[in-house]
C-alpha cells in the first residue's frame, strides 16, 4: 500500500495480484469542511504491472494526472 499527499488530496494505492500481474486499486480523498470525500479511480484494463511497487507508482501517477485535470 502506498499513501501520498498531493494537491490537497490523499492518494492511496492498494495493489493486488490479478492473473499473474499487479493492478492498482486507487482511492483519492479530500477534506471539505468537516467531511471527507473519498472516491475510487479505475485504472485502464491494460494497467498490468510486474511488481507491486510498479503498480503502486503507476497508481499514484494516474491519480496525480486525474487531480491535475480537475484544476
PDB file of N, CA, C and O in Angstrom, chain B, residues numbered from 101:
ATOM      1  N   UNK B 101       0.846  -1.169   0.000  1.00  0.00           N
ATOM      2  CA  UNK B 101       0.000   0.000   0.000  1.00  0.00           C
ATOM      3  C   UNK B 101       0.887   1.225   0.000  1.00  0.00           C
ATOM      4  O   UNK B 101       1.902   1.276   0.695  1.00  0.00           O
ATOM      5  N   UNK B 102       0.494   2.211  -0.787  1.00  0.00           N
ATOM      6  CA  UNK B 102       1.228   3.463  -0.849  1.00  0.00           C
ATOM      7  C   UNK B 102       0.251   4.594  -0.551  1.00  0.00           C
ATOM      8  O   UNK B 102      -0.878   4.596  -1.043  1.00  0.00           O
ATOM      9  N   UNK B 103       0.689   5.549   0.253  1.00  0.00           N
ATOM     10  CA  UNK B 103      -0.138   6.690   0.624  1.00  0.00           C
ATOM     11  C   UNK B 103       0.677   7.960   0.395  1.00  0.00           C
ATOM     12  O   UNK B 103       1.785   8.095   0.915  1.00  0.00           O
ATOM     13  N   UNK B 104       0.118   8.906  -0.397  1.00  0.00           N
ATOM     14  CA  UNK B 104       0.815  10.120  -0.786  1.00  0.00           C
ATOM     15  C   UNK B 104      -0.146  11.300  -0.689  1.00  0.00           C
ATOM     16  O   UNK B 104      -1.325  11.166  -1.016  1.00  0.00           O
ATOM     17  N   UNK B 105       0.344  12.444  -0.245  1.00  0.00           N
ATOM     18  CA  UNK B 105      -0.450  13.666  -0.239  1.00  0.00           C
ATOM     19  C   UNK B 105      -0.078  14.469  -1.482  1.00  0.00           C
ATOM     20  O   UNK B 105       1.102  14.637  -1.793  1.00  0.00           O
ATOM     21  N   UNK B 106      -1.096  14.965  -2.193  1.00  0.00           N
ATOM     22  CA  UNK B 106      -0.834  15.701  -3.428  1.00  0.00           C
ATOM     23  C   UNK B 106      -1.995  16.646  -3.733  1.00  0.00           C
ATOM     24  O   UNK B 106      -3.142  16.209  -3.816  1.00  0.00           O
ATOM     25  N   UNK B 107      -1.708  17.917  -3.897  1.00  0.00           N
ATOM     26  CA  UNK B 107      -2.713  18.893  -4.320  1.00  0.00           C
ATOM     27  C   UNK B 107      -3.942  18.956  -3.432  1.00  0.00           C
ATOM     28  O   UNK B 107      -5.050  19.154  -3.930  1.00  0.00           O
ATOM     29  N   UNK B 108      -3.772  18.795  -2.136  1.00  0.00           N
ATOM     30  CA  UNK B 108      -4.902  18.827  -1.221  1.00  0.00           C
ATOM     31  C   UNK B 108      -5.640  17.502  -1.103  1.00  0.00           C
ATOM     32  O   UNK B 108      -6.639  17.409  -0.389  1.00  0.00           O
ATOM     33  N   UNK B 109      -5.167  16.497  -1.785  1.00  0.00           N
ATOM     34  CA  UNK B 109      -5.774  15.164  -1.749  1.00  0.00           C
ATOM     35  C   UNK B 109      -4.828  14.187  -1.056  1.00  0.00           C
ATOM     36  O   UNK B 109      -3.620  14.412  -0.990  1.00  0.00           O
ATOM     37  N   UNK B 110      -5.392  13.115  -0.549  1.00  0.00           N
ATOM     38  CA  UNK B 110      -4.636  11.958  -0.095  1.00  0.00           C
ATOM     39  C   UNK B 110      -4.870  10.869  -1.135  1.00  0.00           C
ATOM     40  O   UNK B 110      -6.011  10.507  -1.424  1.00  0.00           O
ATOM     41  N   UNK B 111      -3.787  10.355  -1.690  1.00  0.00           N
ATOM     42  CA  UNK B 111      -3.856   9.267  -2.665  1.00  0.00           C
ATOM     43  C   UNK B 111      -3.464   7.982  -1.944  1.00  0.00           C
ATOM     44  O   UNK B 111      -2.426   7.926  -1.285  1.00  0.00           O
ATOM     45  N   UNK B 112      -4.286   6.964  -2.070  1.00  0.00           N
ATOM     46  CA  UNK B 112      -3.975   5.652  -1.511  1.00  0.00           C
ATOM     47  C   UNK B 112      -4.063   4.620  -2.634  1.00  0.00           C
ATOM     48  O   UNK B 112      -5.058   4.553  -3.356  1.00  0.00           O
ATOM     49  N   UNK B 113      -3.019   3.829  -2.767  1.00  0.00           N
ATOM     50  CA  UNK B 113      -2.996   2.781  -3.785  1.00  0.00           C
ATOM     51  C   UNK B 113      -2.808   1.439  -3.090  1.00  0.00           C
ATOM     52  O   UNK B 113      -1.841   1.226  -2.359  1.00  0.00           O
ATOM     53  N   UNK B 114      -3.747   0.553  -3.333  1.00  0.00           N
ATOM     54  CA  UNK B 114      -3.700  -0.809  -2.801  1.00  0.00           C
ATOM     55  C   UNK B 114      -3.533  -1.735  -4.004  1.00  0.00           C
ATOM     56  O   UNK B 114      -4.502  -2.015  -4.710  1.00  0.00           O
ATOM     57  N   UNK B 115      -2.327  -2.206  -4.238  1.00  0.00           N
ATOM     58  CA  UNK B 115      -2.092  -3.068  -5.397  1.00  0.00           C
ATOM     59  C   UNK B 115      -2.459  -4.512  -5.063  1.00  0.00           C
ATOM     60  O   UNK B 115      -2.304  -4.971  -3.931  1.00  0.00           O
ATOM     61  N   UNK B 116      -2.951  -5.212  -6.088  1.00  0.00           N
ATOM     62  CA  UNK B 116      -3.357  -6.598  -5.891  1.00  0.00           C
ATOM     63  C   UNK B 116      -2.959  -7.434  -7.112  1.00  0.00           C
ATOM     64  O   UNK B 116      -2.808  -6.910  -8.215  1.00  0.00           O
ATOM     65  N   UNK B 117      -2.794  -8.729  -6.896  1.00  0.00           N
ATOM     66  CA  UNK B 117      -2.433  -9.632  -7.993  1.00  0.00           C
ATOM     67  C   UNK B 117      -3.681 -10.028  -8.778  1.00  0.00           C
ATOM     68  O   UNK B 117      -4.743 -10.302  -8.220  1.00  0.00           O
ATOM     69  N   UNK B 118      -3.503 -10.045 -10.100  1.00  0.00           N
ATOM     70  CA  UNK B 118      -4.594 -10.443 -10.985  1.00  0.00           C
ATOM     71  C   UNK B 118      -3.994 -11.157 -12.196  1.00  0.00           C
ATOM     72  O   UNK B 118      -3.338 -10.531 -13.029  1.00  0.00           O
ATOM     73  N   UNK B 119      -4.216 -12.448 -12.288  1.00  0.00           N
ATOM     74  CA  UNK B 119      -3.727 -13.205 -13.439  1.00  0.00           C
ATOM     75  C   UNK B 119      -2.221 -13.156 -13.626  1.00  0.00           C
ATOM     76  O   UNK B 119      -1.743 -13.130 -14.761  1.00  0.00           O
ATOM     77  N   UNK B 120      -1.475 -13.143 -12.554  1.00  0.00           N
ATOM     78  CA  UNK B 120      -0.021 -13.132 -12.668  1.00  0.00           C
ATOM     79  C   UNK B 120       0.595 -11.746 -12.730  1.00  0.00           C
ATOM     80  O   UNK B 120       1.819 -11.617 -12.743  1.00  0.00           O
ATOM     81  N   UNK B 121      -0.225 -10.711 -12.768  1.00  0.00           N
ATOM     82  CA  UNK B 121       0.249  -9.326 -12.797  1.00  0.00           C
ATOM     83  C   UNK B 121      -0.275  -8.574 -11.582  1.00  0.00           C
ATOM     84  O   UNK B 121      -1.110  -9.080 -10.833  1.00  0.00           O
ATOM     85  N   UNK B 122       0.223  -7.372 -11.401  1.00  0.00           N
ATOM     86  CA  UNK B 122      -0.240  -6.492 -10.330  1.00  0.00           C
ATOM     87  C   UNK B 122      -1.068  -5.374 -10.943  1.00  0.00           C
ATOM     88  O   UNK B 122      -0.731  -4.841 -12.000  1.00  0.00           O
ATOM     89  N   UNK B 123      -2.168  -5.024 -10.256  1.00  0.00           N
ATOM     90  CA  UNK B 123      -3.053  -3.932 -10.692  1.00  0.00           C
ATOM     91  C   UNK B 123      -3.249  -2.966  -9.531  1.00  0.00           C
ATOM     92  O   UNK B 123      -3.286  -3.389  -8.375  1.00  0.00           O
ATOM     93  N   UNK B 124      -3.375  -1.672  -9.826  1.00  0.00           N
ATOM     94  CA  UNK B 124      -3.600  -0.693  -8.767  1.00  0.00           C
ATOM     95  C   UNK B 124      -5.086  -0.495  -8.463  1.00  0.00           C
ATOM     96  O   UNK B 124      -5.903  -0.375  -9.376  1.00  0.00           O
ATOM     97  N   UNK B 125      -5.418  -0.462  -7.206  1.00  0.00           N
ATOM     98  CA  UNK B 125      -6.744  -0.087  -6.713  1.00  0.00           C
ATOM     99  C   UNK B 125      -6.527   1.290  -6.069  1.00  0.00           C
ATOM    100  O   UNK B 125      -5.878   1.397  -5.028  1.00  0.00           O
ATOM    101  N   UNK B 126      -7.069   2.334  -6.691  1.00  0.00           N
ATOM    102  CA  UNK B 126      -6.709   3.707  -6.349  1.00  0.00           C
ATOM    103  C   UNK B 126      -7.887   4.432  -5.701  1.00  0.00           C
ATOM    104  O   UNK B 126      -9.009   4.399  -6.205  1.00  0.00           O
ATOM    105  N   UNK B 127      -7.607   5.086  -4.574  1.00  0.00           N
ATOM    106  CA  UNK B 127      -8.611   5.939  -3.913  1.00  0.00           C
ATOM    107  C   UNK B 127      -8.000   7.308  -3.655  1.00  0.00           C
ATOM    108  O   UNK B 127      -6.837   7.427  -3.269  1.00  0.00           O
ATOM    109  N   UNK B 128      -8.816   8.345  -3.878  1.00  0.00           N
ATOM    110  CA  UNK B 128      -8.385   9.700  -3.533  1.00  0.00           C
ATOM    111  C   UNK B 128      -9.390  10.280  -2.550  1.00  0.00           C
ATOM    112  O   UNK B 128     -10.595  10.065  -2.675  1.00  0.00           O
ATOM    113  N   UNK B 129      -8.882  11.012  -1.575  1.00  0.00           N
ATOM    114  CA  UNK B 129      -9.727  11.612  -0.540  1.00  0.00           C
ATOM    115  C   UNK B 129      -9.368  13.076  -0.395  1.00  0.00           C
ATOM    116  O   UNK B 129      -8.211  13.467  -0.556  1.00  0.00           O
ATOM    117  N   UNK B 130     -10.380  13.884  -0.086  1.00  0.00           N
ATOM    118  CA  UNK B 130     -10.176  15.312   0.135  1.00  0.00           C
ATOM    119  C   UNK B 130     -11.109  15.775   1.236  1.00  0.00           C
ATOM    120  O   UNK B 130     -12.294  15.442   1.251  1.00  0.00           O
ATOM    121  N   UNK B 131     -10.559  16.544   2.151  1.00  0.00           N
ATOM    122  CA  UNK B 131     -11.358  17.080   3.246  1.00  0.00           C
ATOM    123  C   UNK B 131     -11.992  18.395   2.797  1.00  0.00           C
ATOM    124  O   UNK B 131     -11.311  19.279   2.278  1.00  0.00           O
ATOM    125  N   UNK B 132     -13.296  18.510   3.004  1.00  0.00           N
ATOM    126  CA  UNK B 132     -14.033  19.748   2.736  1.00  0.00           C
ATOM    127  C   UNK B 132     -14.839  20.057   3.968  1.00  0.00           C
ATOM    128  O   UNK B 132     -15.807  19.364   4.282  1.00  0.00           O
ATOM    129  N   UNK B 133     -14.435  21.113   4.677  1.00  0.00           N
ATOM    130  CA  UNK B 133     -15.097  21.430   5.933  1.00  0.00           C
ATOM    131  C   UNK B 133     -14.868  20.296   6.909  1.00  0.00           C
ATOM    132  O   UNK B 133     -13.729  19.886   7.133  1.00  0.00           O
ATOM    133  N   UNK B 134     -15.932  19.793   7.485  1.00  0.00           N
ATOM    134  CA  UNK B 134     -15.825  18.705   8.451  1.00  0.00           C
ATOM    135  C   UNK B 134     -16.001  17.335   7.833  1.00  0.00           C
ATOM    136  O   UNK B 134     -16.026  16.334   8.549  1.00  0.00           O
ATOM    137  N   UNK B 135     -16.124  17.270   6.497  1.00  0.00           N
ATOM    138  CA  UNK B 135     -16.369  15.995   5.832  1.00  0.00           C
ATOM    139  C   UNK B 135     -15.167  15.576   4.995  1.00  0.00           C
ATOM    140  O   UNK B 135     -14.386  16.410   4.535  1.00  0.00           O
ATOM    141  N   UNK B 136     -15.036  14.275   4.810  1.00  0.00           N
ATOM    142  CA  UNK B 136     -14.014  13.727   3.928  1.00  0.00           C
ATOM    143  C   UNK B 136     -14.727  13.049   2.766  1.00  0.00           C
ATOM    144  O   UNK B 136     -15.559  12.163   2.964  1.00  0.00           O
ATOM    145  N   UNK B 137     -14.392  13.476   1.557  1.00  0.00           N
ATOM    146  CA  UNK B 137     -14.976  12.892   0.350  1.00  0.00           C
ATOM    147  C   UNK B 137     -13.943  11.947  -0.261  1.00  0.00           C
ATOM    148  O   UNK B 137     -12.827  12.363  -0.574  1.00  0.00           O
ATOM    149  N   UNK B 138     -14.312  10.677  -0.431  1.00  0.00           N
ATOM    150  CA  UNK B 138     -13.411   9.672  -1.000  1.00  0.00           C
ATOM    151  C   UNK B 138     -14.038   9.101  -2.253  1.00  0.00           C
ATOM    152  O   UNK B 138     -15.240   8.841  -2.303  1.00  0.00           O
ATOM    153  N   UNK B 139     -13.203   8.910  -3.272  1.00  0.00           N
ATOM    154  CA  UNK B 139     -13.686   8.253  -4.487  1.00  0.00           C
ATOM    155  C   UNK B 139     -12.640   7.279  -5.000  1.00  0.00           C
ATOM    156  O   UNK B 139     -11.446   7.430  -4.741  1.00  0.00           O
ATOM    157  N   UNK B 140     -13.105   6.288  -5.723  1.00  0.00           N
ATOM    158  CA  UNK B 140     -12.227   5.283  -6.291  1.00  0.00           C
ATOM    159  C   UNK B 140     -11.992   5.628  -7.752  1.00  0.00           C
ATOM    160  O   UNK B 140     -12.928   5.954  -8.481  1.00  0.00           O
ATOM    161  N   UNK B 141     -10.739   5.554  -8.174  1.00  0.00           N
ATOM    162  CA  UNK B 141     -10.385   5.749  -9.575  1.00  0.00           C
ATOM    163  C   UNK B 141     -10.151   4.380 -10.195  1.00  0.00           C
ATOM    164  O   UNK B 141      -9.638   3.472  -9.541  1.00  0.00           O
ATOM    165  N   UNK B 142     -10.529   4.240 -11.451  1.00  0.00           N
ATOM    166  CA  UNK B 142     -10.374   2.962 -12.150  1.00  0.00           C
ATOM    167  C   UNK B 142      -9.252   3.094 -13.164  1.00  0.00           C
ATOM    168  O   UNK B 142      -9.336   3.887 -14.103  1.00  0.00           O
ATOM    169  N   UNK B 143      -8.201   2.311 -12.967  1.00  0.00           N
ATOM    170  CA  UNK B 143      -7.081   2.289 -13.904  1.00  0.00           C
ATOM    171  C   UNK B 143      -7.513   1.577 -15.189  1.00  0.00           C
ATOM    172  O   UNK B 143      -8.413   0.738 -15.160  1.00  0.00           O
ATOM    173  N   UNK B 144      -6.877   1.907 -16.307  1.00  0.00           N
ATOM    174  CA  UNK B 144      -7.209   1.218 -17.566  1.00  0.00           C
ATOM    175  C   UNK B 144      -7.011  -0.297 -17.441  1.00  0.00           C
ATOM    176  O   UNK B 144      -6.182  -0.767 -16.662  1.00  0.00           O
ATOM    177  N   UNK B 145      -7.783  -1.037 -18.216  1.00  0.00           N
ATOM    178  CA  UNK B 145      -7.723  -2.506 -18.164  1.00  0.00           C
ATOM    179  C   UNK B 145      -6.331  -3.041 -18.477  1.00  0.00           C
ATOM    180  O   UNK B 145      -5.958  -4.113 -18.000  1.00  0.00           O
ATOM    181  N   UNK B 146      -5.556  -2.299 -19.279  1.00  0.00           N
ATOM    182  CA  UNK B 146      -4.231  -2.782 -19.655  1.00  0.00           C
ATOM    183  C   UNK B 146      -3.136  -2.376 -18.660  1.00  0.00           C
ATOM    184  O   UNK B 146      -1.950  -2.562 -18.935  1.00  0.00           O
ATOM    185  N   UNK B 147      -3.522  -1.831 -17.522  1.00  0.00           N
ATOM    186  CA  UNK B 147      -2.555  -1.468 -16.474  1.00  0.00           C
ATOM    187  C   UNK B 147      -2.198  -2.730 -15.690  1.00  0.00           C
ATOM    188  O   UNK B 147      -2.680  -2.953 -14.579  1.00  0.00           O
ATOM    189  N   UNK B 148      -1.343  -3.545 -16.298  1.00  0.00           N
ATOM    190  CA  UNK B 148      -0.895  -4.806 -15.713  1.00  0.00           C
ATOM    191  C   UNK B 148       0.602  -4.694 -15.485  1.00  0.00           C
ATOM    192  O   UNK B 148       1.371  -4.650 -16.446  1.00  0.00           O
ATOM    193  N   UNK B 149       1.027  -4.647 -14.229  1.00  0.00           N
ATOM    194  CA  UNK B 149       2.422  -4.396 -13.891  1.00  0.00           C
ATOM    195  C   UNK B 149       3.076  -5.650 -13.324  1.00  0.00           C
ATOM    196  O   UNK B 149       2.403  -6.555 -12.831  1.00  0.00           O
ATOM    197  N   UNK B 150       4.401  -5.682 -13.405  1.00  0.00           N
ATOM    198  CA  UNK B 150       5.149  -6.870 -12.974  1.00  0.00           C
ATOM    199  C   UNK B 150       5.340  -6.971 -11.464  1.00  0.00           C
ATOM    200  O   UNK B 150       5.458  -8.073 -10.928  1.00  0.00           O
ATOM    201  N   UNK B 151       5.371  -5.826 -10.769  1.00  0.00           N
ATOM    202  CA  UNK B 151       5.611  -5.851  -9.326  1.00  0.00           C
ATOM    203  C   UNK B 151       4.607  -4.955  -8.604  1.00  0.00           C
ATOM    204  O   UNK B 151       3.993  -4.077  -9.209  1.00  0.00           O
ATOM    205  N   UNK B 152       4.451  -5.190  -7.315  1.00  0.00           N
ATOM    206  CA  UNK B 152       3.565  -4.342  -6.511  1.00  0.00           C
ATOM    207  C   UNK B 152       4.076  -2.905  -6.483  1.00  0.00           C
ATOM    208  O   UNK B 152       3.283  -1.965  -6.530  1.00  0.00           O
ATOM    209  N   UNK B 153       5.394  -2.729  -6.406  1.00  0.00           N
ATOM    210  CA  UNK B 153       5.970  -1.375  -6.378  1.00  0.00           C
ATOM    211  C   UNK B 153       5.672  -0.621  -7.673  1.00  0.00           C
ATOM    212  O   UNK B 153       5.354   0.568  -7.637  1.00  0.00           O
ATOM    213  N   UNK B 154       5.771  -1.301  -8.812  1.00  0.00           N
ATOM    214  CA  UNK B 154       5.447  -0.654 -10.098  1.00  0.00           C
ATOM    215  C   UNK B 154       3.969  -0.288 -10.156  1.00  0.00           C
ATOM    216  O   UNK B 154       3.608   0.774 -10.663  1.00  0.00           O
ATOM    217  N   UNK B 155       3.127  -1.155  -9.644  1.00  0.00           N
ATOM    218  CA  UNK B 155       1.692  -0.903  -9.624  1.00  0.00           C
ATOM    219  C   UNK B 155       1.357   0.283  -8.714  1.00  0.00           C
ATOM    220  O   UNK B 155       0.539   1.131  -9.070  1.00  0.00           O
ATOM    221  N   UNK B 156       1.984   0.335  -7.557  1.00  0.00           N
ATOM    222  CA  UNK B 156       1.773   1.465  -6.642  1.00  0.00           C
ATOM    223  C   UNK B 156       2.182   2.775  -7.308  1.00  0.00           C
ATOM    224  O   UNK B 156       1.443   3.758  -7.257  1.00  0.00           O
ATOM    225  N   UNK B 157       3.362   2.789  -7.934  1.00  0.00           N
ATOM    226  CA  UNK B 157       3.865   4.004  -8.586  1.00  0.00           C
ATOM    227  C   UNK B 157       2.947   4.419  -9.735  1.00  0.00           C
ATOM    228  O   UNK B 157       2.667   5.604  -9.911  1.00  0.00           O
ATOM    229  N   UNK B 158       2.485   3.455 -10.505  1.00  0.00           N
ATOM    230  CA  UNK B 158       1.562   3.740 -11.601  1.00  0.00           C
ATOM    231  C   UNK B 158       0.273   4.360 -11.054  1.00  0.00           C
ATOM    232  O   UNK B 158      -0.226   5.350 -11.587  1.00  0.00           O
ATOM    233  N   UNK B 159      -0.250   3.768  -9.994  1.00  0.00           N
ATOM    234  CA  UNK B 159      -1.485   4.267  -9.396  1.00  0.00           C
ATOM    235  C   UNK B 159      -1.354   5.695  -8.892  1.00  0.00           C
ATOM    236  O   UNK B 159      -2.266   6.502  -9.067  1.00  0.00           O
ATOM    237  N   UNK B 160      -0.227   6.011  -8.267  1.00  0.00           N
ATOM    238  CA  UNK B 160       0.000   7.378  -7.777  1.00  0.00           C
ATOM    239  C   UNK B 160       0.047   8.349  -8.954  1.00  0.00           C
ATOM    240  O   UNK B 160      -0.580   9.407  -8.909  1.00  0.00           O
ATOM    241  N   UNK B 161       0.784   7.999 -10.005  1.00  0.00           N
ATOM    242  CA  UNK B 161       0.889   8.889 -11.165  1.00  0.00           C
ATOM    243  C   UNK B 161      -0.463   9.054 -11.840  1.00  0.00           C
ATOM    244  O   UNK B 161      -0.812  10.155 -12.267  1.00  0.00           O
ATOM    245  N   UNK B 162      -1.225   7.978 -11.940  1.00  0.00           N
ATOM    246  CA  UNK B 162      -2.566   8.032 -12.536  1.00  0.00           C
ATOM    247  C   UNK B 162      -3.448   8.995 -11.735  1.00  0.00           C
ATOM    248  O   UNK B 162      -4.160   9.814 -12.316  1.00  0.00           O
ATOM    249  N   UNK B 163      -3.403   8.898 -10.410  1.00  0.00           N
ATOM    250  CA  UNK B 163      -4.204   9.764  -9.547  1.00  0.00           C
ATOM    251  C   UNK B 163      -3.763  11.220  -9.674  1.00  0.00           C
ATOM    252  O   UNK B 163      -4.608  12.114  -9.728  1.00  0.00           O
ATOM    253  N   UNK B 164      -2.460  11.472  -9.723  1.00  0.00           N
ATOM    254  CA  UNK B 164      -1.962  12.844  -9.871  1.00  0.00           C
ATOM    255  C   UNK B 164      -2.462  13.463 -11.172  1.00  0.00           C
ATOM    256  O   UNK B 164      -2.857  14.629 -11.192  1.00  0.00           O
ATOM    257  N   UNK B 165      -2.448  12.698 -12.249  1.00  0.00           N
ATOM    258  CA  UNK B 165      -2.945  13.187 -13.535  1.00  0.00           C
ATOM    259  C   UNK B 165      -4.427  13.535 -13.439  1.00  0.00           C
ATOM    260  O   UNK B 165      -4.858  14.561 -13.966  1.00  0.00           O
ATOM    261  N   UNK B 166      -5.206  12.694 -12.775  1.00  0.00           N
ATOM    262  CA  UNK B 166      -6.637  12.952 -12.588  1.00  0.00           C
ATOM    263  C   UNK B 166      -6.855  14.215 -11.745  1.00  0.00           C
ATOM    264  O   UNK B 166      -7.696  15.049 -12.082  1.00  0.00           O
ATOM    265  N   UNK B 167      -6.113  14.351 -10.671  1.00  0.00           N
ATOM    266  CA  UNK B 167      -6.247  15.521  -9.801  1.00  0.00           C
ATOM    267  C   UNK B 167      -5.888  16.785 -10.568  1.00  0.00           C
ATOM    268  O   UNK B 167      -6.601  17.784 -10.472  1.00  0.00           O
ATOM    269  N   UNK B 168      -4.797  16.762 -11.325  1.00  0.00           N
ATOM    270  CA  UNK B 168      -4.368  17.932 -12.107  1.00  0.00           C
ATOM    271  C   UNK B 168      -5.411  18.327 -13.135  1.00  0.00           C
ATOM    272  O   UNK B 168      -5.570  19.514 -13.418  1.00  0.00           O
ATOM    273  N   UNK B 169      -6.127  17.362 -13.702  1.00  0.00           N
ATOM    274  CA  UNK B 169      -7.139  17.663 -14.721  1.00  0.00           C
ATOM    275  C   UNK B 169      -8.363  18.361 -14.129  1.00  0.00           C
ATOM    276  O   UNK B 169      -9.159  18.944 -14.866  1.00  0.00           O
ATOM    277  N   UNK B 170      -8.517  18.306 -12.818  1.00  0.00           N
ATOM    278  CA  UNK B 170      -9.666  18.922 -12.155  1.00  0.00           C
ATOM    279  C   UNK B 170      -9.443  20.391 -11.834  1.00  0.00           C
ATOM    280  O   UNK B 170     -10.390  21.105 -11.505  1.00  0.00           O
ATOM    281  N   UNK B 171      -8.219  20.839 -11.926  1.00  0.00           N
ATOM    282  CA  UNK B 171      -7.928  22.217 -11.531  1.00  0.00           C
ATOM    283  C   UNK B 171      -7.833  23.150 -12.694  1.00  0.00           C
ATOM    284  O   UNK B 171      -7.592  24.343 -12.510  1.00  0.00           O
TER     285      UNK B 171
END
